[in-house]
Amino acid sequence: MTAPLPVICLAGPTGCGKTEAAIQLAHALDGEIVNADSRQVYARFPLITAQPSPEEQAACPHHLYGFLPTDRKISAGRWAERAVAAVRDILARGRTAIVVGGTGLYFQTLLHGIAAIPPVPPEVTARWEARLAQEGAPALHALLASHDPAYAARIHPNDRQRIVRALEVHSATGRPFSWWHDHAMSAPFCAGPLFYMAPTLDWLTPRLARRIDLMLRNGALDEARAARQDNDDPAAPGWSGIGCAEVLAHLRGELTLDACRQLWLHHTRAYAKRQLTWFRGRPQARPCPPADSAALLRLIRQQRP
């Protein structure tokens, strides 16, 4: 069996300062950064999904940011394949791999393996996507909750991609999505400490509001208008992310700009709360203060051999 690859993982809720901290860690540890955020993979939304800026990416090597078209979706397993390839390449150059992001499932997959779910027939996927288009995500989320309450509780009622995935797996295999993650896991791909920034929501909320205002001032609407030239389908995976969905709704005349901003902040804060809950529930995850890279570096050096 291949030994897991050594990594350092830095997680946390959206807007807590992971990008700045990761760059400082990369400088201190001769490292390179690998993205573990399921929204920051989309090429058309560098601003709305808060990808590291060109200047930040020039500060040290970054991997797996902004490579996916709007109409493509990516599973945790496919992401892990790319992440492992990036980590292996980083280690081959004698450098430190620092995996950074806010998608808990990505870290879970990387550090604990992936569920060995059989391929789902395309006609099953098509049937659930048709129901999604007809009935809407909240209705299918309620259906999922009756079949698999454990997994339904972990995802947002508007998370189209994950709702359809869970329902298609249940249909195709006869077992809930959560069962596969409890009973049929592969070996871990990587090993190493998992740190997560643990701000309070009172500290985080005004930061999120300021960040959204800055995104709007810096061209979030123009970014979305340009993305619409390639794909204007609100059901496309790239548009399903928080921020993208609200801005698209405004451009389609469904929300005023103020309502767009308020809903964007509401959804972002709720997502940050779910992220914090998820990371706190991981026994191996170690909390660290936000906006304190020196303290984080001390924790890492204490834990590394």
C-alpha positions in Angstrom: 0.0 0.0 0.0 1.3 3.5 -0.9 2.0 5.6 2.1 -0.1 8.8 2.4 1.7 11.9 1.2 2.6 14.5 3.9 0.7 17.8 3.8 -0.3 20.7 6.1 -4.0 21.5 5.9 -5.4 25.0 6.7 -9.2 25.3 6.8 -11.8 27.6 8.1 -14.9 29.6 7.2 -15.1 31.9 4.3 -13.7 35.3 4.8 -11.5 34.5 7.9 -8.1 35.3 6.3 -6.9 31.9 5.1 -5.3 33.3 1.9 -3.1 35.8 3.7 -2.1 33.2 6.4 -1.4 30.5 3.7 1.0 32.8 1.9 2.8 33.6 5.0 3.1 29.9 5.8 4.4 29.2 2.3 7.1 31.7 2.8 8.1 30.4 6.2 8.0 26.7 5.3 9.2 26.9 1.6 5.7 25.8 0.6 3.2 25.9 -2.3 -0.6 26.2 -1.9 -3.2 23.8 -3.1 -6.8 24.9 -3.3 -9.4 23.0 -1.3 -12.4 25.2 -2.0 -15.1 23.9 -4.2 -16.1 27.3 -5.5 -12.7 28.7 -6.2 -12.1 26.0 -8.9 -14.3 28.0 -11.4 -12.4 30.0 -14.0 -15.1 32.7 -14.6 -15.5 33.9 -11.0 -12.1 34.8 -9.5 -13.5 37.9 -7.7 -16.9 36.6 -6.6 -15.4 33.4 -5.2 -12.5 35.3 -3.5 -9.7 33.4 -5.3 -6.3 34.7 -4.4 -5.5 37.8 -6.5 -2.9 37.7 -9.3 -0.6 39.5 -6.9 -1.2 37.0 -4.2 -0.7 34.1 -6.5 2.6 35.6 -7.7 3.8 35.6 -4.1 4.2 31.8 -4.1 3.0 29.0 -6.3 -0.8 28.2 -6.2 -2.5 25.2 -7.6 -6.1 24.2 -8.6 -7.6 27.7 -8.7 -9.8 28.8 -11.6 -9.5 25.9 -13.9 -13.1 24.7 -14.3 -15.7 25.9 -16.8 -19.0 27.2 -15.5 -21.0 24.3 -16.9 -18.8 21.6 -15.4 -19.1 20.0 -11.9 -16.4 18.4 -10.0 -16.8 15.7 -7.3 -14.6 15.4 -4.2 -13.0 12.3 -5.7 -12.0 14.1 -8.9 -10.7 17.1 -6.9 -8.7 14.7 -4.8 -7.1 13.1 -7.9 -5.9 16.6 -9.0 -4.9 17.6 -5.5 -2.8 14.4 -5.0 -1.1 15.0 -8.3 -0.3 18.6 -7.3 1.0 17.5 -3.8 3.2 14.8 -5.3 4.7 17.3 -7.7 5.3 19.8 -4.9 7.0 17.2 -2.7 9.1 16.0 -5.6 10.6 19.5 -5.7 11.5 19.2 -2.0 8.9 21.8 -1.0 6.0 21.8 1.5 2.4 21.2 0.3 -0.1 23.4 2.1 -3.7 22.6 1.3 -6.0 25.6 2.0 -9.7 26.1 1.7 -13.2 25.9 3.3 -14.7 22.7 1.8 -14.8 20.2 4.5 -15.6 17.3 2.2 -12.4 17.9 0.3 -10.3 17.7 3.5 -12.2 14.6 4.6 -11.6 12.9 1.3 -7.9 13.8 1.2 -7.1 12.8 4.8 -9.5 9.9 5.3 -10.2 8.4 1.8 -13.2 8.4 -0.4 -16.3 6.3 -0.5 -16.1 3.5 -3.1 -19.5 4.4 -4.7 -20.2 2.5 -7.9 -20.7 4.5 -11.1 -24.2 5.9 -11.4 -26.0 5.2 -14.7 -26.4 8.4 -16.8 -30.1 7.9 -17.1 -30.5 8.0 -13.3 -28.5 11.2 -13.1 -30.7 12.7 -16.0 -33.9 11.7 -14.2 -32.9 13.5 -11.0 -31.6 16.6 -12.9 -35.0 16.7 -14.6 -36.8 16.6 -11.3 -34.5 19.3 -10.0 -35.4 21.6 -12.8 -39.1 20.9 -12.3 -39.5 20.8 -8.5 -36.6 22.9 -7.3 -33.7 22.2 -4.9 -35.6 22.8 -1.6 -38.2 20.1 -2.5 -35.6 17.6 -3.4 -33.6 18.5 -0.2 -36.8 17.6 1.8 -37.0 14.3 -0.1 -33.3 13.6 0.6 -34.0 14.4 4.3 -36.5 11.6 4.4 -34.0 9.1 2.9 -30.8 10.3 4.4 -31.3 12.8 7.2 -27.7 12.7 8.3 -26.4 13.9 5.0 -29.3 16.3 4.3 -28.5 18.1 7.6 -24.9 18.8 6.4 -25.8 20.5 3.1 -27.8 23.7 2.2 -31.3 23.2 0.8 -30.2 25.1 -2.4 -27.0 23.0 -2.9 -28.2 21.5 -6.2 -25.1 19.5 -7.0 -24.8 17.7 -3.7 -28.6 17.1 -3.5 -28.7 15.4 -6.9 -25.6 13.4 -6.1 -27.0 12.0 -2.9 -30.3 11.2 -4.5 -28.8 9.6 -7.6 -26.5 7.4 -5.5 -29.4 6.3 -3.3 -31.5 5.5 -6.4 -28.6 3.6 -8.1 -27.3 1.6 -5.1 -30.2 1.3 -2.7 -28.1 2.7 0.1 -28.0 6.3 1.5 -25.1 8.5 0.5 -24.0 8.7 4.1 -23.8 4.9 4.3 -21.1 4.8 1.7 -19.0 7.3 3.6 -19.4 5.3 6.8 -18.8 1.8 5.4 -16.9 1.8 2.2 -13.9 4.1 2.4 -10.6 3.9 0.6 -7.2 4.5 2.2 -6.2 8.1 2.9 -4.4 9.9 0.2 -2.5 12.3 2.4 -1.5 12.6 6.1 -0.8 15.7 8.2 -2.2 18.2 10.6 -5.5 19.9 10.0 -5.8 23.3 11.4 -8.9 25.5 11.1 -9.3 29.2 11.8 -12.1 29.6 14.4 -13.4 33.1 14.6 -16.6 34.0 16.3 -19.5 35.0 14.0 -19.6 38.4 15.7 -16.0 38.9 14.5 -16.6 37.4 11.1 -19.9 39.0 10.0 -18.7 42.6 9.5 -15.7 41.3 7.6 -18.0 39.4 5.3 -20.1 42.5 4.7 -17.1 44.6 3.9 -15.7 41.9 1.6 -19.0 41.8 -0.4 -19.1 45.6 -0.7 -15.5 45.5 -1.9 -16.3 42.8 -4.5 -19.2 44.8 -5.8 -17.1 48.0 -6.1 -14.3 46.1 -7.8 -16.4 44.6 -10.5 -18.4 41.6 -9.4 -21.3 42.6 -11.6 -19.0 43.0 -14.7 -17.4 39.6 -13.9 -20.8 38.0 -13.9 -21.9 39.7 -17.0 -18.9 38.4 -18.8 -19.5 34.9 -17.5 -23.1 35.0 -18.9 -21.7 35.3 -22.4 -20.5 31.7 -22.0 -23.3 30.3 -19.9 -26.5 32.0 -18.7 -28.1 28.9 -17.1 -28.7 29.5 -13.4 -28.7 25.7 -12.9 -25.1 25.4 -14.2 -22.7 24.2 -11.5 -20.6 27.3 -11.6 -23.6 29.6 -10.9 -24.7 27.6 -7.9 -22.2 29.1 -5.5 -23.0 31.7 -2.9 -22.4 35.1 -4.5 -22.6 33.8 -8.1 -26.3 32.9 -7.7 -27.3 36.1 -6.1 -25.5 38.3 -8.6 -27.0 36.3 -11.5 -30.4 36.8 -10.0 -29.8 40.6 -9.9 -28.6 40.6 -13.5 -31.7 38.6 -14.6 -33.9 41.3 -13.0 -35.0 39.0 -10.1 -33.4 41.0 -7.3 -32.5 44.7 -6.7 -28.9 45.3 -6.1 -29.5 46.0 -2.4 -31.6 42.8 -2.1 -28.8 40.9 -3.9 -26.2 42.3 -1.4 -28.3 41.5 1.6 -29.1 37.9 0.4 -25.5 37.4 -0.5 -24.4 38.4 3.0 -27.2 36.3 4.6 -26.2 33.2 2.7 -22.5 33.7 3.2 -22.9 34.1 7.0 -25.1 31.0 7.2 -22.5 29.1 5.2 -19.7 30.2 7.4 -21.7 29.0 10.4 -22.1 25.6 8.8 -18.4 25.5 8.0 -17.4 26.2 11.6 -19.8 23.6 12.9 -18.3 21.0 10.5 -14.7 21.7 11.4 -15.5 21.8 15.2 -17.0 18.3 14.8 -13.8 16.8 13.4 -11.8 15.3 16.3 -8.5 15.7 14.5 -9.0 19.3 13.5 -7.1 21.8 15.7 -8.6 25.3 16.1 -6.4 28.4 15.8 -7.1 32.1 16.1 -7.9 34.1 12.9 -5.6 36.9 11.7 -2.6 35.5 13.7 -0.2 33.8 11.3 2.5 33.7 13.9 0.4 31.7 16.3 -0.5 29.3 13.5 3.1 28.8 12.5 4.0 28.0 16.1 1.3 25.4 16.3 2.4 23.8 13.0 6.0 23.7 14.1 5.0 22.1 17.4 3.1 19.4 15.6 5.5 18.6 12.8 8.2 16.0 13.4 
